Amino acid sequence: ATLRKTGLLGEFTMSNFDRVLHTPGFADTLWTTLLYSLGGTFGSIVIGLVAALVVRRPFRGRTLVRASMLLPYVAPVVAVAFVWQVMLDPQLGIVNAWGQRFLGWDAPIPFLSQDSTALWTVIAFEAWRYFPFAFLFLLARLQAVPADLEEAARVDGATPTQRFRHILLPQLMPVIALLAVLRFIMTFNKFDDVYLLTGGTAGTEVVSVRVYQFLTARTDVGAAAAQAVVLAVVLIAFVAIYLRFFTARREA
């Protein structure tokens, strides 16, 4: 009771939703979260697909290459986030050093603290860190595609692009759709990657980081809980769309 009187836990009423929805910056945070989720999801699937196509056929050292591709996913997020911070550091980072030396950059670029680059850098990190997740799913499906289909298309004179578009891609679409919804939900909830890289600054404040800030910096559990419920409602809406889409496909 004492804690509630001091305002530490706030008031758990419906007014929290009205207060949260009309708090300055909430719409921007939601838009940032959407961009981050879509960009990270799309990037991870594209990189995973390219990686799966690269190692699909046997070649010397394929086992080592496959194992190395899993490193971003299995490595501790604290470690890989620190490596990225060091690499992108304006003064000490290798990226800026090479950019100024080989690409002719006039000045170092503060990738993680500049509004025009921070969000895209975090999206790139998300795509790189979680592409092995998509890679494993897509590689398994690629290896299950009958070789006779591609062989027949090759005999008929189909180019590699045509074989991918008309044979492999239709086989992969159900897996890609599943990956899209899974990765979107996981990324929409993501907290640690963004917080470790930027702390939610420079236009990278996603909803999960905003919830954390309300919970810790403002000690407003009521508002934090209301934002978490809004986050859950958005995710439920996307899951409902996904389920409706696949139900329609099965009925067709």
Secondary structure as UniProt FT lines:
FT   HELIX           2..6
FT   HELIX           15..21
FT   TURN            24..25
FT   HELIX           26..54
FT   TURN            60..61
FT   HELIX           62..69
FT   HELIX           71..74
FT   HELIX           77..87
FT   TURN            90..92
FT   HELIX           94..102
FT   TURN            111..113
FT   HELIX           115..143
FT   HELIX           147..155
FT   TURN            156..157
FT   HELIX           160..163
FT   HELIX           164..168
FT   HELIX           169..188
FT   HELIX           192..197
FT   TURN            198..200
FT   TURN            202..203
FT   HELIX           207..216
FT   HELIX           221..251
//
